Amino acid sequence: MNRRALLAAAAGLPATSRVARAQAPDWPRQPLRMILPFAAGGVTDLTARLLAPGLQQRLGQPIVIEGRTGAGGTIAAEAVARATDGHTLFSTTGATNSIAPALFPSLRYDPVRDFQPISFIAIVPHVVLVNPASGITSIAELVAKLRAEPGRHNYVSTGAGSITHLAPELFLQLAGGRATHIPTRGSAPALTELLSGRVTFMIDALAPAVGQVQSGALRALAAGTRRRIPNMPDLPTVAEQGLPEFESYTWAAIYMTAGAPPAVVQRLHRAVVEAARDADTARRFFELGYDLVASTPEELARIQQEEHRKWGEVIRRADIKPET
């Protein structure tokens, strides 16, 4: 589903009724664990830390943030899938429940059956980033270098099989260029590689890099979304610069372990949406380049399926393996 349709669907969400509020169970009865699949500084970490104060206020229990990095997010996903306390949440992106099933043929969890969708929080636009010292100032110049100098250029990602690995592969497939993949273990180390000049480009969410872009330490060439980024309206999209089929973004979402009673799901969904739409939180999301959605659980489930189909095809065409 494209961004316009998703935002339109979210705008029509009905308000939770007083009856549903009255029937909410005595939950949560203990602190909530929010498990993160990727390193500090990335989308999942930023989303969790922005939502946690509002969730704690609305649910009356502390939110304990816990990182479980590695294996393309599947270590964290398995921990959530196997949780039995009824108080485990998952701040994640499409990588774990949409990309991982196409990447890992033998997952020890079911990405649909073992998770209860709560809310698609936001679309997090990707940006194509370069070091200003490279002299590259546009998508056309980047593509020209990749085509003219095969084997000389590389790109960095936050890990093999991550969306920051797949997005450049889609870009290269559409542009007809070649570059070597350099995986790291998170947004912070990936940005360090780009800042050092050891890699040519990176495609990642704006949020982790917004400070470096604003300071001029990194140059944003284009937005990966179909529309321009709301807080960077002067930045053209990749599609505007000659690759109309390219679209890439990270999405932030909240799940919990499957099996929760419907009233618990309702209460948690209401708390997540209200926390995300809080004025101060929404302002911070905007500053980081997030397009706030705060959807229904059903909408999140549909997006998960659509993203699985899209990126699964990229994985097959590029023959991407978890260890490459």
N, C-alpha and C positions, 0 to 999 in steps of 0.2 A: 504494500500500500504506500502511495506517495505521501509526502509530508502534508500537503494541502488537505487530502482526504482524511488523514489521521487527526489533524487539528480540528477539522470540521466535526468529526465524530465525537471527539472529546468535548467540544463546546456544547454538545447536546446532552450531556450526562444529566440524568434526573437527580434531584436532591434526595438524600436519604430520608426516609419517612420517620415520623415520631414513633410509629409502631416498631420499626426495626431497631431504633435506639432503645426503646423500652425492653425489647427482647434480647438485647446483647447480653451474653453470659458474663459471669464473674471471671473475666479473663482480660489481661494476663495476671497470673498469680505469682509470678517470679520475674526477675530480670530477663530481658530478651537479648539473645545473641544475634548480631547481624554479621554474617560471614561474608568476607570479600575474597574474590578469586585472583585479584591482581595487586601489584605493589602500590604502596602509598604514592599519592600524587596523581593517580589516574582517575578515570571517570567513576569507577565503582567506589573508590575512596572518597572522592569529592561529594558524590551523591549521598553516601551514607552519612558523612559528617554534616552536610547541610540539613538532612532530614532528621537526624537523631534528636536534637533538642525539642523539635515540635512533636515528634512521636512520644518522647518521654513525658512531655507536658500533657498530651492527650490520653495516653495509656496508663500513666501513673506508675510506670516502672522504668528503671534505668535501661539504657540501650548500650550493650557491651559490644564494641566493634572488634572483630577478630579476623586477622588475615590468614588465609590458607592458599598461598601462591603455588604455581607450578602446573605443568602438564596442560597448558591451554585453558586453565580454569577448572579442569575436571576434578582436581583434588578437592577444591572447595565445594563444587557441585555435589560430589559424592558424600561429603560430610553433611551437607544439608539434606540430601535424599535419605540418609540413614539416621537422621536425628529422630529421637523418640520422645523428646520432652514437650513437644507442642509449642515451643517458644523460640524456635530457630528461624531466622529470616535470612534472606539472600539478596544482597545488593549486587546486581550483576549487569552484564551487557548481553548482546546477542551472541557473543562468542561461546558461552557455555551451553546454552540450550538450543541454539540454531546452528552454529558452526561446528561445534565439537562432534555432534552425531554424524556429520559427513566426513569428519577428519579421522575420528577414532572408531574403527569398526567393531570394537569389543568393549564398549563402555560397561561399567559395572553398575549403572543406573539407567533408568529410562527417563529421557528428558521431558516427556509428556506425562507419563503416569506418576512419577515420583515427586512432582512439584505442583503446588497450587499457585497459579498466577494471581498477583495482587493488583499491580498497576504498572503500566508502561509510563514511566515518569517523564521522560523527555527525549527528544531527538538532539543528539550532540553532533553538530556538523563537523565533518573532517575538513582539514585544510592541507594543502600541499605546501610543505615547508622546505626552504633551502637556507644555507648559510650565505649571508650577503657577500662574503669574500669570494664565492663562486662566480659572481658576476651575472648569474641567471636572474632575469627580471620578469619572465613570463612563462606560461605553459609552452608556448611555441618554441622558446629558446631551450627549455628543458628537453622537450621531445627531440629537437634537432640534435642536441648533444648525445642523447641516448641512441639515436639512429646512426649518427656519424662516427661514434666512438664505442662500438660494442666491446664489452669486456673491460672497459676502463671505469665504469661507474657502478655505484652500489646504492642501496637504500637500507635504512635501518628500521627495525620493527620492535614491538614490545614483546615478541616471542613468536616462535615458529607456529604457524596455524592461527595466529591471532588476526583480528580484523585489520590490524596495521600491517600484517603480512599480505592478506588477501587483497586489500584495496590497491596497493601498488601493483600487484599481479594483474588485477583487472585493468588498471591504468596502462601497463605495459602491453597487455593483449590488444587494447584498443588503439594504442599509439604506435604499435609496431616497433617498439624499442627493446633494448636488453639492459639488464642491470643485475648485479649480484645481491642476494639477500644477506643481510647481517642481523641476526636475531640478538636481542638482549632480554632482560628479565623485568621489563616495566617501562613506563613512560619516562621516568627520571633518568635512568641510564641511557635510554634511546636518545633523549634530547641532549645528553652530554656528548654522545658520539657526533651528533649533528653540529653542536656548538663548537666542537673541536676541529671540524672540517674534515674528519676522517671518512664521512659518507656524503653522497651527493644530495640525496633528498629523503624525505619522510612524509608519510600521509598519516595523520593522527588527529584526534579530537583537538579542537582549539583550546579547551579548558586548561590542560596541563602546560601549554606553551604560551598562553595569552600574555604573561608577563614579559617573556623574551621577545615576543612579536612587538609589543608596545614599546619596549626599550630599544628596538632596532637590532638586538643581538641575533634574531632570526628574521627571515623574510617570508611572509605568506604570499604565495603566488596566486592561489585560487581557493574557492570554497568547493567542497565536494558535493554539496547538496544542489538540488535543482534551482532553488531560490537562493538569493544572497543571504548571508548571515545577518540577522536583525541588528546586532550591535557593531557590524562591520559593513555597512551598506555600500562602501566604495570598493570592496573587494569583489572582483568578478568571479563567476563560477568557472569550473573546468569546462562545463558544457558551452558557456559563452565564448571560451577561448579555443574552440575547435574540436572538442571531443564530446559531442552531444549525447552519446549513450552512457557516459560515465556518471554514476551517482554512488556516493559512499558516505555513510555516517555511522557513528556509534549510537546505540540507544541504551538508555539507562532504565532499569526496571527493578521491581521488587517482587520476589516470590517468597513463599514459605513451604515447608515440607507438606506434601500431600496428606490428606486425611483429616484436616481441620474441619470442625462443624461449620455449616454455612453461616451461622451467627458470628463465629469468630472471624471468618473471612470478611464478612460485612463490616465488622467493627474495625479490623485492621485496615481494610481498604479505605474506609472513611477517614481514619486517622492519617494515613499516608497522603491521601489527596488534600486534606485540609492542611497538613504540614507543608506540602509542596507549594500550595497556593497562598500560604502566609505571605504577607506583603514583603517582609524583609528577605525571606527565603527566595521568593520569586525574583526579587531584584538581584540577588546574588547569582541565581541561575542565569538571568539575562546578561549580567556582566561577564560571565564565563562563556557566553555564546550558546547556552542551552535554549532550545525551543520547548517550553514547558507544555506538556500534554496532560498528564495525570488521567489516564484512561480507565475504563472498566477492566476487570479480569478477563472478560471474553475478548476484548479488543487486543489485549496483550497476547493471548493464545493465538489469535489469527496472525498477528505480526510475526510471532515466532515461527509459524509454519511458512510464511512467505519468505522470510529471510533464510530459512533453511534451504529452500529450493534455489534461491539466487546464488548464495555463496557455495552451495554444494556443486553447482555447475562450474564455478571458477576453480574450485579445488580439483575437479575431475580434468578440466582442460589443462591446468598447469601441473597436474600429477603431484600435488603437494602432499608431503608426508609430515607427520608431527615432528620428526627429528631433523628435517631439512631447513 
